[in-house]
């Protein structure tokens, strides 16, 4: 069994390295052409956003790659246009920017935890598609991922945070409500995916119960959505049971954690 685990670990490391080489190729093209790439990562607490972002950025140029993970808004920011503080973080020419959570906080945690009013939530849901269409029309490529996990898997990961001294910084009061409000988060997720899946910026749902499979398949999907020279397409075979393109018109939705 030990030898099998070592073999699986080496396979993962080898696959990830090859995909990271492709990411470096992509970044060279982004810098050369002055492209602007925005990748949004959403999902429940412990869904693995930090891990996959680390895999993507590990070997990219830090000068041309930014990870944005904003804290809760200040008193001043609460009085601004909701999207204003995010606009300041959008990618410039030649940049790849990754949002570890985004304006979709309003459709998720703020909605479930009553951190926003019903009117604020409704206004967000009515305006976000238009906002993202404006970004795309301005030349920003917007890619949105929702990392989905089961309730049982989240419970395991939350417990791991409690006992692992290296994960203490991840523990928050919000975490303590994640399991208690599981159904409320599910309903908020479903409404968000259904109402904000616009043609210019569709959602891609990733089954993240297995972190390593999620990392590899999400990166393959990301690279598949990009145009760059010398792309090694043999590396980009995506498991359709892991990565699901959210339908924009069909009522038949991909299976999600209930």
C-alpha positions as CSV (number, residue, x, y, z in Angstrom):
1,X,0.0,0.0,0.0
2,X,2.8,2.4,0.9
3,X,4.5,1.8,-2.5
4,X,1.1,2.4,-4.2
5,X,0.7,5.8,-2.5
6,X,4.2,6.8,-3.4
7,X,3.5,5.9,-7.0
8,X,0.3,7.9,-7.0
9,X,2.0,10.9,-5.5
10,X,4.8,10.8,-8.1
11,X,2.2,10.5,-10.9
12,X,0.4,13.6,-9.5
13,X,3.6,15.5,-9.1
14,X,4.7,14.6,-12.7
15,X,1.3,15.6,-14.2
16,X,1.2,18.8,-12.2
17,X,4.7,19.8,-13.4
18,X,3.8,19.3,-17.0
19,X,0.7,21.4,-16.6
20,X,2.7,24.1,-14.8
21,X,5.0,24.2,-17.8
22,X,1.9,24.9,-19.9
23,X,0.9,27.7,-17.5
24,X,4.3,29.3,-18.0
25,X,3.8,29.1,-21.8
26,X,0.4,30.8,-21.3
27,X,1.8,33.5,-19.2
28,X,4.5,34.3,-21.7
29,X,1.8,34.8,-24.3
30,X,-0.3,36.9,-21.9
31,X,2.6,39.2,-21.3
32,X,3.6,39.4,-25.0
33,X,0.1,40.4,-26.1
34,X,-0.9,42.5,-23.1
35,X,-3.8,40.3,-22.3
36,X,-5.9,40.6,-19.1
37,X,-7.0,37.4,-17.5
38,X,-9.3,37.2,-14.5
39,X,-9.9,33.9,-12.9
40,X,-12.6,33.7,-10.1
41,X,-12.6,30.9,-7.5
42,X,-15.7,30.4,-5.4
43,X,-16.9,27.5,-3.2
44,X,-17.8,26.6,0.3
45,X,-15.3,26.9,3.2
46,X,-12.6,24.2,2.8
47,X,-13.4,23.6,-0.8
48,X,-9.8,23.9,-1.7
49,X,-9.5,27.4,-3.3
50,X,-6.1,28.1,-1.7
51,X,-4.6,24.8,-2.8
52,X,-5.5,25.1,-6.5
53,X,-4.5,28.7,-6.6
54,X,-1.1,27.8,-5.2
55,X,-0.7,25.1,-7.8
56,X,-1.5,27.5,-10.6
57,X,0.8,30.3,-9.4
58,X,3.7,28.3,-8.0
59,X,6.0,28.8,-11.0
60,X,4.5,31.9,-12.6
61,X,6.1,35.3,-12.6
62,X,5.1,37.1,-9.4
63,X,5.4,40.4,-11.2
64,X,2.7,39.5,-13.6
65,X,0.5,37.3,-11.4
66,X,-1.7,38.6,-8.6
67,X,-3.8,36.7,-6.1
68,X,-6.6,38.8,-4.6
69,X,-8.3,37.7,-1.3
70,X,-10.0,40.8,0.2
71,X,-10.9,41.1,3.8
72,X,-14.4,42.2,4.9
73,X,-15.1,45.7,3.7
74,X,-14.2,48.7,5.8
75,X,-16.7,51.2,7.0
76,X,-15.7,53.5,4.1
77,X,-16.0,50.6,1.6
78,X,-19.5,49.7,2.9
79,X,-20.6,53.2,1.8
80,X,-19.2,52.7,-1.8
81,X,-20.6,51.1,-4.9
82,X,-20.5,47.4,-4.1
83,X,-18.2,46.5,-7.0
84,X,-15.8,49.5,-6.4
85,X,-13.2,47.8,-4.3
86,X,-13.0,44.9,-6.7
87,X,-12.6,47.1,-9.7
88,X,-9.3,48.4,-8.2
89,X,-8.0,44.8,-8.2
90,X,-8.8,44.0,-11.9
91,X,-5.9,42.8,-14.1
92,X,-3.8,45.3,-16.0
93,X,-2.1,44.7,-19.4
94,X,-0.1,41.4,-19.3
95,X,-1.5,40.3,-16.0
96,X,-3.2,37.2,-14.7
97,X,-5.3,37.9,-11.6
98,X,-6.8,35.2,-9.5
99,X,-9.7,36.1,-7.1
100,X,-9.9,33.9,-4.0
101,X,-13.5,34.7,-3.5
102,X,-14.9,37.7,-5.2
103,X,-18.0,39.9,-5.6
104,X,-19.9,36.7,-5.3
105,X,-19.5,36.9,-1.5
106,X,-22.8,38.8,-1.7
107,X,-24.6,35.8,-3.3
108,X,-23.1,33.4,-0.8
109,X,-21.8,34.1,2.7
110,X,-23.4,37.6,2.9
111,X,-26.8,36.2,1.8
112,X,-26.7,33.2,4.2
113,X,-25.2,35.1,7.2
114,X,-27.4,38.1,6.8
115,X,-24.4,40.4,6.2
116,X,-26.4,42.2,3.5
117,X,-30.0,43.2,3.2
118,X,-32.5,41.5,0.9
119,X,-32.5,44.7,-1.3
120,X,-28.7,44.6,-1.5
121,X,-28.8,41.0,-2.5
122,X,-31.5,41.6,-5.2
123,X,-29.6,44.5,-6.6
124,X,-26.4,42.5,-6.9
125,X,-28.1,39.6,-8.6
126,X,-29.8,42.0,-11.1
127,X,-26.5,43.8,-11.9
128,X,-23.7,41.3,-11.8
129,X,-24.2,39.9,-15.3
130,X,-24.2,43.4,-16.8
131,X,-21.1,44.2,-14.8
132,X,-19.2,41.2,-16.0
133,X,-20.3,41.8,-19.6
134,X,-18.8,45.2,-19.3
135,X,-15.5,43.7,-18.1
136,X,-15.5,41.2,-21.0
137,X,-16.3,44.0,-23.5
138,X,-13.4,46.0,-22.2
139,X,-11.0,43.1,-23.1
140,X,-10.8,41.2,-19.8
141,X,-11.2,37.4,-20.1
142,X,-13.3,36.3,-17.2
143,X,-13.3,32.6,-16.1
144,X,-15.4,31.5,-13.1
145,X,-14.9,28.3,-11.1
146,X,-17.1,26.9,-8.4
147,X,-15.5,24.2,-6.3
148,X,-18.1,21.8,-5.0
149,X,-17.7,19.4,-2.1
150,X,-20.0,17.1,0.0
151,X,-21.1,17.9,3.5
152,X,-19.2,14.8,4.8
153,X,-16.0,15.9,3.1
154,X,-16.3,19.5,4.5
155,X,-16.7,18.1,8.0
156,X,-13.5,16.1,7.6
157,X,-11.6,19.2,6.4
158,X,-13.0,21.5,9.1
159,X,-11.9,18.9,11.7
160,X,-8.4,18.9,10.1
161,X,-8.2,22.7,10.5
162,X,-8.9,22.3,14.2
163,X,-6.0,19.9,14.9
164,X,-3.4,20.9,12.4
165,X,-1.2,23.7,13.8
166,X,-0.3,24.8,10.3
167,X,-3.9,25.5,9.4
168,X,-4.9,27.6,12.5
169,X,-5.0,30.8,10.4
170,X,-7.8,29.3,8.3
171,X,-10.2,28.9,11.3
172,X,-12.9,31.6,11.5
173,X,-16.3,32.1,13.1
174,X,-17.8,31.6,9.6
175,X,-16.4,28.1,9.5
176,X,-18.4,27.2,12.6
177,X,-21.6,27.9,10.7
178,X,-20.7,26.1,7.5
179,X,-22.2,22.7,8.6
180,X,-25.1,24.2,10.5
181,X,-26.1,26.3,7.5
182,X,-25.3,23.7,4.8
183,X,-28.7,23.7,3.2
184,X,-28.9,27.5,3.2
185,X,-25.5,27.6,1.5
186,X,-26.8,25.0,-1.0
187,X,-29.8,27.1,-1.9
188,X,-27.7,30.2,-2.2
189,X,-25.2,28.4,-4.5
190,X,-27.9,27.1,-6.7
191,X,-29.5,30.5,-7.1
192,X,-26.1,32.1,-7.8
193,X,-25.1,29.6,-10.5
194,X,-28.5,29.7,-12.2
195,X,-28.9,33.4,-12.3
196,X,-25.3,34.5,-12.9
197,X,-24.3,32.1,-15.7
198,X,-24.0,34.7,-18.4
199,X,-22.8,33.9,-21.9
200,X,-19.8,36.2,-21.6
201,X,-18.7,34.7,-18.2
202,X,-20.2,31.2,-17.7
203,X,-19.6,29.1,-14.6
204,X,-17.6,25.9,-14.5
205,X,-18.3,23.6,-11.6
206,X,-15.4,21.4,-10.2
207,X,-16.0,18.3,-8.0
208,X,-13.3,19.0,-5.4
209,X,-13.8,16.1,-3.0
210,X,-10.5,14.7,-4.3
211,X,-8.1,17.7,-4.1
212,X,-5.5,16.3,-6.5
213,X,-8.0,15.3,-9.2
214,X,-9.6,18.8,-8.8
215,X,-6.2,20.5,-9.2
216,X,-5.2,18.6,-12.3
217,X,-8.6,18.8,-14.0
218,X,-9.2,22.5,-13.2
219,X,-5.8,23.5,-14.6
220,X,-6.5,21.4,-17.7
221,X,-9.8,23.2,-18.2
222,X,-8.2,26.6,-17.6
223,X,-5.5,25.9,-20.2
224,X,-8.1,24.6,-22.6
225,X,-9.9,27.9,-22.5
226,X,-6.7,29.8,-23.5
227,X,-4.9,30.4,-26.7
228,X,-1.1,30.2,-26.7
229,X,1.6,28.8,-29.0
230,X,2.9,25.2,-28.6
231,X,0.0,24.0,-26.5
232,X,0.4,20.4,-25.6
233,X,-3.2,19.2,-26.1
234,X,-2.3,15.7,-25.0
235,X,-2.0,17.0,-21.5
236,X,-5.4,18.6,-21.5
237,X,-7.8,15.7,-21.4
238,X,-10.5,16.7,-18.8
239,X,-12.5,14.2,-16.7
240,X,-16.1,15.2,-17.4
241,X,-17.1,13.7,-14.0
242,X,-14.8,16.2,-12.3
243,X,-15.3,19.4,-14.4
244,X,-18.8,20.3,-15.6
245,X,-19.6,23.3,-17.8
246,X,-22.7,24.9,-16.2
247,X,-25.5,25.0,-18.8
248,X,-26.8,28.5,-19.7
249,X,-30.2,27.4,-21.1
250,X,-30.9,23.8,-20.2
251,X,-32.8,23.1,-17.0
252,X,-30.8,19.8,-16.6
253,X,-28.2,21.0,-14.1
254,X,-25.0,19.1,-13.2
255,X,-25.2,17.1,-10.0
256,X,-24.0,19.1,-7.0
257,X,-23.6,18.3,-3.3
258,X,-27.1,18.5,-1.8
